[in-house]
């Protein structure tokens, strides 16, 4: 990893320091491009003014859906806003929780899975020790740096222990490697064989 850090150099990643908007961003952004996510968020701000639990709850599902998101995402977002308003979900409490508890709390929300919760902790709460087994690019980066054909849970936990308490830094550099930051570094995963079907 020291060699990777030296070759890649400083890594900049944008952080979103507002936990409410981070949850909304991640729900909107699932399975769409960053540009599409930004377009929908811009429409929300233009239509609602300030994007908060009250304005989202007042808008309702049909209006949110008309901004370009799916019906399900609009439902997830309004459900989240309703939980904030009625006090069923406490964002301030989540921000103070240990990593595992915060991930459990966030992933209890509709539309937020474990991987998404981990990304919220890394990029919003800026927790220093986040390392996601569910992130395919991190697994790819590990294979490339350490010449593994496969990263199973046992091996992944070995690297988590090695990088702790700075797993978030390791994540940033493994993403860079997986994205091609070091020319010539290859993925050692076995290539899938294509078996021709007999006619």
N, C-alpha and C positions, 0 to 999 in steps of 0.2 A: 504493500500500500504506500510506503514511503516513496518508492520509485514512481508510482502513479501520481501522487501529489506533486512531486518535483516536475514531472513532465507536463501535467495538465495545468499547473499553476493555480492562481486564485479562481474560485468558482463563485459567480454571483447568481443568486436566485431571489426572485421577488417574494416578499412576505406580505401577508394580509393580517394586520394586527387587530382586526375587529372580528370577534368570534361569531357574532350573529351573521354578518355578511359572508364570512367564510363558509359557514354551513350552507347558506343559500347558494353561494357560488359553486360549491361542490355538488349540490343536488342538480343544479342547472347544467353543469358541465359534463355530467356522466354520458359517455358514448357519443359526444359531439365534439367538434373542433374547438380550439381555444378562441378562434375568431367568432364562431357562432355563439359561444358562451358570452363573449364580450358584447356582442350585438344585443342579445336578450337582456343582459344586465343594463345596458345603456337605455333600452326601451323601458325597462322597469323604473329607472330613475326619472326618465322624462315623463312617464305616465303617473307614477305615484308621488313624485317629489322626493321626499325622504323615504328610503326603504327601511322600514322597521316593522315590528310585529303588528302594530296597530294598522298601518297602511296596507299591509299584506292581507290581514284578516278582513278589512273593509273592502278590499278589491274583490276577493273571492276567486274561486277556481276558473270560471269562464273568462274573466278579464285577464288573469295571469296566462291562461292558455292562449289567448289571442295575441300575446306578445311573442309567441314562437316556441314555447315549450310544450311538452306532451301533457296530456290530461293527468297522467300519473304524477309527473313532477310537480304540477300545479297543486295536486292534492297533498303531496308530501310537504310542500312549502307552507301551505295554509295550515296543515296539521301541526307543523313545527311552531308557526306563529301563535296558534291557539294554545299550545302547551306553555309557551312563554308568557302569554297574557294571563292565563289562569294560575300560573305559578307551579305547574306540574314539572317544568324543566327549568333548572336554575343554571344559567350560563356562568355566573360568577363563581358558583360552587364548583362547576366542572373545571374552570381555569385554575383552581387551587388543588385539584385532585392529583394524586400520583398517576403516572402514565397509564398503567393497566386499568385503574378505575375510570379515568377519563375516557379511555377507548371504549370500555363497556358502556358507559353512560351515553356517549355520542352514537354508538352503533345500535342503541335501543331506539333511536329515532327512525321513522319511516324514511327510506331512501338513503340511509347512511349505513354502509357496511364497515367491517373492521378495517379494510385497507383505506377507505375514505377517512375514517376516524383517525388513523395513523397519519395520513397526510395533513389533516387539520392540525394535529399536534405538532407536526414538524414545521409547517409553513405559516401557521397562525400563532399558535402558542410558543413556537420556536423552542420546543423541547430538544435537548441536546443528544438524547440517546434513543432515537427512533430507528428501527431496522425492521422492514416489513417482508415477511416470508411470502406474502401474497403479491409482491411486486415483481413482475416478470423481468423488468430491466435490471433490478438489483441482482436477481439470480443469474441473469446473463452476464452482468459485470463480474460477478464472483467466478463464473466459469472461465471468463476471458483472462482475468488477472491471475488466477490460481490454477489454471489448466485442468479443470474438472470437467468430466463428461456430464455429470448430473449433480445437482445440489438438493439433497434430501433434508428433512427437518433436522436430523442429528448433526449433519455437517454445517447447516445454517447456524445452529445454536453455538457450534464451536467458534464460528466467526463472530457471532454476536458477543460472546464472552471476550474474544480477542480485541474487538473494537470498543467495547464498553469502557468508560461512560461517554464515548464520542461517536456513537453509531450514526448519528445524523450527519456528521461530517463524512463518514465512510459512505453513507447512502449517496450524498451529493457526488462524490468522486466515482462511485460505481455507475451512477446514471450517466456521467460524462463518458466513461469508458464504453458503456453499452451503446452510446450514441455515436461512437467513432472518434472520440477525442484523441486517441493515440493510434496513428496509422500503423497498419500491419498487425495489430492485435486481433486475434480471431476468437470466435466462439468454438469451444471444444465439444459442444453437444453433438451426439451422433446424428448424422444426416438421415432423414426419413427415407426409407427405400420405397420406391414406387414399383409395385408389382403389376405387371401387365395382365389384364384379364384375357383369358382365351375366348375367342369368339365361337 
